[in-house]
Amino acid sequence: MLSTKTARRIAALAMATLAIAWAGTSAAEENYSRKGADTCFQCHDDQATLAVFRSKHANPSDPDSPFGHGQLQCESCHGPGGDHARRVRRGQERPAITAFAADSVASIAEQNAFCVECHQADTGAAWHGSTHDINTVSCAGCHSSHAERDPVLATSTQAEVCFDCHQQQRTQSMKPFSHPVRQGKMDCTSCHSPHGNSADTLLARTDANRTCYECHAEVRGPYLWEHAPVAEDCGNCHNPHGSNQPGMLSMRAPMLCQSCHSQAGHPSVPQDARGLPSNLPSSLLLGQSCMNCHEQVHGSNHPSGSKLMR
């Protein structure tokens, strides 16, 4: 009969043998490369790829980084590369590995799954079903994971990344009156949540007005005398991405005002042959037009301010 000590040794040996067999089976199933990143960089030694060592993704002291202790380096994101790295015969096609590009063998959903596995908190639950998700935008379509400083995360360079798809907004930002986006003083995420939101057009707040009030608190109100279109939506009068009119107005007054208000009592359309007002007080058309008198256009708290004149 075996002693207790001997039995324990046999049991331990059996467990170790099973562990080795399991590890070998797992490695064979996954088929990772033998030398990890060293294998990859034998071929992928261009500057764009090697730049990863200046990024957070290659920080060996961060356990959550792909290059952290116990991680799989390049294969943490690109998947097992054993087949991809092995020698192939002349004329034989090399097995593909997951790439984060439009021509990747992996679908957009599969590519994004690699990113979300670590960046679930950054993405949030609102991503699923959002405009970008529905239009199959990949994480790599906006983010540069190998870059030392991801352009889409920097205020001065973010807009150029967004403008690759949002060409209309690029054009509007070039107009004479716009937010300082192209000057690098403001970024798109100041107003929009690219990873998803319950608001229309992925606004950072629940509606347009609350988003605008983050910076334009001076027109927040509430007012004793309220201007209805202002309280409803700032976009009724302003084009937030840029305009040819001062104040980013969608039209110049009085046409903007007369899109809601009747011309009766304030005739401002008749012109002479030169295109100038004919027999009309200049205050109805020139300067700030309607706002020469109704200057409290966002609302008034003055007891006699019902006409928004004070």
C-alpha positions as CSV (number, residue, x, y, z in Angstrom):
1,M,0.0,0.0,0.0
2,L,1.3,3.5,-0.9
3,S,2.2,5.9,1.8
4,T,0.3,9.1,2.1
5,K,3.5,11.1,1.1
6,T,4.0,8.9,-2.0
7,A,0.3,9.2,-3.0
8,R,0.5,13.0,-2.8
9,R,3.6,13.0,-5.0
10,I,1.8,10.9,-7.6
11,A,-1.3,13.1,-7.5
12,A,0.9,16.2,-7.9
13,L,2.7,14.7,-10.8
14,A,-0.5,13.7,-12.5
15,M,-1.9,17.3,-12.1
16,A,1.3,18.7,-13.5
17,T,1.1,16.4,-16.5
18,L,-2.5,17.4,-17.1
19,A,-1.6,21.0,-16.9
20,I,1.2,20.6,-19.4
21,A,-1.0,18.7,-21.7
22,W,-3.8,21.3,-21.4
23,A,-1.3,24.2,-22.0
24,G,0.1,22.4,-25.0
25,T,-3.4,21.8,-26.4
26,S,-4.4,25.4,-25.8
27,A,-1.2,26.7,-27.5
28,A,-1.7,24.4,-30.4
29,E,-5.3,25.5,-30.8
30,E,-4.5,29.2,-30.6
31,N,-1.2,28.8,-32.5
32,Y,0.6,31.9,-31.2
33,S,4.0,32.8,-32.5
34,R,7.0,31.6,-30.5
35,K,8.8,34.9,-30.0
36,G,5.8,37.3,-29.9
37,A,6.6,40.8,-31.1
38,D,10.1,39.9,-32.1
39,T,8.7,37.6,-34.7
40,C,6.4,40.3,-36.0
41,F,9.1,43.0,-36.3
42,Q,11.3,40.8,-38.4
43,C,9.0,41.8,-41.3
44,H,6.9,44.7,-40.0
45,D,9.8,47.1,-39.2
46,D,8.4,50.3,-40.8
47,Q,8.2,53.5,-38.8
48,A,4.4,53.5,-38.5
49,T,4.5,50.1,-36.9
50,L,7.5,50.7,-34.6
51,A,5.8,53.8,-33.4
52,V,3.8,51.6,-31.1
53,F,6.7,51.6,-28.7
54,R,6.1,55.3,-28.0
55,S,2.4,54.7,-27.3
56,K,0.5,53.4,-24.2
57,H,-0.2,50.2,-25.9
58,A,3.5,49.1,-25.6
59,N,4.0,50.2,-22.0
60,P,5.6,47.1,-20.3
61,S,4.9,48.5,-16.8
62,D,1.1,48.7,-17.4
63,P,-0.4,45.2,-16.8
64,D,-3.4,46.2,-18.9
65,S,-1.2,47.1,-21.9
66,P,-0.8,44.5,-24.7
67,F,2.9,44.6,-23.9
68,G,2.4,44.4,-20.2
69,H,3.5,41.4,-18.1
70,G,1.7,38.2,-19.1
71,Q,0.2,39.8,-22.2
72,L,0.6,38.6,-25.8
73,Q,2.1,41.8,-27.2
74,C,1.1,42.3,-30.9
75,E,-1.1,39.2,-30.8
76,S,-3.2,40.6,-27.9
77,C,-4.9,42.7,-30.6
78,H,-4.1,41.0,-33.9
79,G,-4.9,37.5,-32.7
80,P,-2.8,34.3,-33.0
81,G,0.0,34.8,-35.6
82,G,1.7,31.4,-35.6
83,D,0.4,30.4,-39.0
84,H,1.0,33.9,-40.4
85,A,4.6,33.9,-39.2
86,R,5.6,30.5,-40.4
87,R,7.5,29.9,-43.7
88,V,5.4,29.4,-46.8
89,R,6.3,27.8,-50.1
90,R,6.9,29.9,-53.1
91,G,3.6,30.8,-54.7
92,Q,1.7,29.8,-51.5
93,E,-0.4,32.6,-50.0
94,R,0.5,33.5,-46.4
95,P,-2.4,33.0,-44.0
96,A,-3.8,36.3,-43.1
97,I,-3.9,37.8,-39.6
98,T,-6.5,40.2,-38.2
99,A,-5.6,43.7,-39.4
100,F,-7.4,46.9,-38.5
101,A,-8.1,48.2,-42.0
102,A,-10.9,48.2,-44.6
103,D,-9.3,45.3,-46.5
104,S,-8.9,43.1,-43.4
105,V,-10.1,39.5,-43.4
106,A,-11.9,40.3,-40.2
107,S,-15.2,42.1,-40.3
108,I,-15.7,45.5,-38.7
109,A,-17.6,43.9,-35.8
110,E,-14.7,41.5,-35.2
111,Q,-12.1,44.3,-35.4
112,N,-14.1,46.4,-32.9
113,A,-14.5,43.4,-30.6
114,F,-10.7,43.4,-30.0
115,C,-10.8,47.0,-29.0
116,V,-13.9,46.8,-26.8
117,E,-12.4,43.9,-24.9
118,C,-10.2,46.4,-23.1
119,H,-12.0,49.7,-23.8
120,Q,-15.5,48.8,-22.7
121,A,-15.6,51.6,-20.2
122,D,-14.5,54.1,-22.9
123,T,-17.0,52.9,-25.4
124,G,-20.0,52.6,-23.1
125,A,-23.3,50.9,-23.7
126,A,-24.6,53.7,-26.0
127,W,-22.2,52.6,-28.8
128,H,-24.4,49.7,-29.8
129,G,-27.1,51.0,-32.2
130,S,-25.5,54.4,-32.4
131,T,-25.0,56.2,-35.7
132,H,-21.4,55.2,-36.1
133,D,-22.2,51.6,-35.1
134,I,-25.1,51.4,-37.6
135,N,-22.8,52.8,-40.4
136,T,-20.2,50.1,-39.5
137,V,-17.5,52.6,-38.5
138,S,-14.5,50.8,-37.1
139,C,-12.5,51.9,-34.1
140,A,-9.4,52.0,-36.3
141,G,-11.3,54.3,-38.7
142,C,-10.9,57.1,-36.2
143,H,-8.2,55.9,-33.8
144,S,-4.5,55.3,-34.5
145,S,-3.4,52.7,-31.9
146,H,0.3,52.7,-32.9
147,A,0.6,56.5,-32.8
148,E,2.4,58.1,-29.8
149,R,-0.4,60.6,-29.6
150,D,-3.7,59.5,-31.2
151,P,-4.8,62.5,-33.4
152,V,-8.4,62.0,-32.6
153,L,-7.7,62.5,-28.9
154,A,-6.0,65.9,-29.4
155,T,-8.0,69.1,-29.7
156,S,-5.7,70.5,-32.4
157,T,-5.9,67.5,-34.7
158,Q,-9.3,65.9,-33.9
159,A,-11.4,67.8,-36.4
160,E,-9.2,66.7,-39.4
161,V,-10.0,63.0,-38.4
162,C,-13.7,63.7,-38.2
163,F,-13.7,65.8,-41.5
164,D,-12.5,62.7,-43.4
165,C,-16.2,61.6,-43.3
166,H,-18.0,64.7,-42.4
167,Q,-17.2,66.8,-45.5
168,Q,-20.2,69.1,-45.3
169,Q,-19.1,70.1,-41.8
170,R,-15.6,70.8,-43.0
171,T,-17.0,73.2,-45.6
172,Q,-19.1,75.0,-43.1
173,S,-16.2,75.4,-40.7
174,M,-14.3,77.3,-43.4
175,K,-17.0,80.0,-43.6
176,P,-16.2,83.5,-42.2
177,F,-18.2,82.9,-38.9
178,S,-17.6,79.6,-37.2
179,H,-16.5,78.0,-33.9
180,P,-12.7,78.0,-33.6
181,V,-12.4,74.3,-34.7
182,R,-10.0,74.7,-37.6
183,Q,-7.8,77.0,-35.4
184,G,-7.3,74.0,-33.0
185,K,-9.0,75.7,-30.1
186,M,-12.1,73.6,-30.0
187,D,-12.8,69.9,-30.9
188,C,-15.8,68.1,-32.2
189,T,-16.2,66.2,-28.9
190,S,-16.9,69.5,-27.2
191,C,-20.4,69.1,-28.6
192,H,-20.7,65.5,-29.8
193,S,-20.3,62.1,-28.2
194,P,-18.9,59.9,-31.0
195,H,-19.3,56.7,-29.1
196,G,-23.0,57.2,-28.8
197,N,-25.7,59.1,-27.0
198,S,-29.4,59.1,-26.7
199,A,-29.6,62.7,-28.1
200,D,-30.0,63.4,-31.8
201,T,-26.8,63.9,-33.9
202,L,-24.8,62.3,-31.0
203,L,-24.9,65.6,-29.0
204,A,-22.9,65.6,-25.7
205,R,-26.0,66.7,-23.8
206,T,-29.7,65.7,-24.0
207,D,-30.5,68.4,-26.5
208,A,-29.0,71.2,-28.6
209,N,-29.7,73.9,-26.1
210,R,-28.1,72.2,-23.1
211,T,-25.1,71.5,-25.3
212,C,-24.7,75.1,-26.3
213,Y,-25.2,76.4,-22.7
214,E,-22.1,74.5,-21.7
215,C,-20.2,77.5,-23.2
216,H,-22.9,80.1,-23.8
217,A,-24.3,80.2,-20.2
218,E,-25.0,84.0,-20.6
219,V,-28.1,83.2,-22.7
220,R,-29.3,80.2,-20.7
221,G,-32.2,82.0,-18.9
222,P,-34.8,81.4,-17.6
223,Y,-36.3,84.7,-18.7
224,L,-39.3,86.7,-17.7
225,W,-40.0,87.4,-21.3
226,E,-39.0,84.4,-23.4
227,H,-38.2,84.2,-27.1
228,A,-40.0,81.0,-28.2
229,P,-37.6,79.8,-30.9
230,V,-34.6,80.4,-28.6
231,A,-36.1,78.2,-25.8
232,E,-37.0,75.5,-28.4
233,D,-33.7,75.0,-30.2
234,C,-30.6,77.2,-30.8
235,G,-30.5,75.7,-34.3
236,N,-33.6,77.6,-35.3
237,C,-31.5,80.7,-35.8
238,H,-27.8,79.5,-35.7
239,N,-25.8,77.1,-37.8
240,P,-23.4,75.7,-35.3
241,H,-20.8,74.5,-37.8
242,G,-20.4,77.8,-39.6
243,S,-22.2,80.5,-41.5
244,N,-21.6,83.5,-43.8
245,Q,-23.7,85.6,-41.4
246,P,-22.4,87.2,-38.2
247,G,-23.1,85.2,-35.1
248,M,-23.4,82.1,-37.3
249,L,-27.0,83.0,-38.1
250,S,-28.6,80.8,-40.7
251,M,-29.9,84.0,-42.5
252,R,-29.3,87.7,-42.1
253,A,-31.9,89.8,-40.4
254,P,-34.6,90.9,-41.3
255,M,-35.1,87.8,-43.4
256,L,-34.3,85.5,-40.5
257,C,-36.8,87.3,-38.2
258,Q,-39.5,87.5,-40.9
259,S,-39.3,83.7,-41.4
260,C,-41.5,83.8,-38.2
261,H,-42.7,87.4,-37.9
262,S,-45.0,89.2,-40.3
263,Q,-43.7,92.2,-42.2
264,A,-46.8,94.2,-41.3
265,G,-45.8,97.4,-39.5
266,H,-42.2,96.9,-40.4
267,P,-42.1,97.0,-44.2
268,S,-38.5,96.1,-45.1
269,V,-38.6,94.5,-48.5
270,P,-39.2,97.4,-51.1
271,Q,-36.0,98.6,-52.6
272,D,-35.0,101.1,-55.2
273,A,-33.1,100.4,-58.4
274,R,-29.8,100.4,-56.6
275,G,-31.0,97.7,-54.2
276,L,-31.1,100.2,-51.3
277,P,-34.1,100.8,-49.0
278,S,-36.7,103.1,-50.6
279,N,-38.3,105.7,-48.3
280,L,-37.8,103.6,-45.2
281,P,-36.0,104.3,-42.0
282,S,-32.5,102.8,-42.3
283,S,-32.9,101.1,-38.9
284,L,-35.3,98.6,-40.4
285,L,-32.6,97.2,-42.8
286,L,-29.2,98.5,-42.0
287,G,-26.8,97.7,-39.2
288,Q,-28.3,95.0,-36.9
289,S,-31.7,95.4,-38.6
290,C,-34.4,94.2,-36.3
291,M,-31.9,93.9,-33.5
292,N,-31.2,97.6,-33.6
293,C,-34.3,97.9,-31.4
294,H,-35.0,94.3,-30.3
295,E,-31.6,93.7,-28.9
296,Q,-32.5,91.3,-26.2
297,V,-33.2,88.6,-28.8
298,H,-32.5,85.7,-26.5
299,G,-35.0,86.9,-23.8
300,S,-35.5,89.7,-21.3
301,N,-35.9,90.0,-17.5
302,H,-36.9,93.7,-17.7
303,P,-40.4,94.4,-16.4
304,S,-41.2,96.3,-19.7
305,G,-39.2,93.9,-21.9
306,S,-42.1,92.1,-23.5
307,K,-40.9,93.3,-27.0
308,L,-37.3,92.2,-26.1
309,M,-36.2,95.8,-26.5
310,R,-34.6,96.1,-23.1
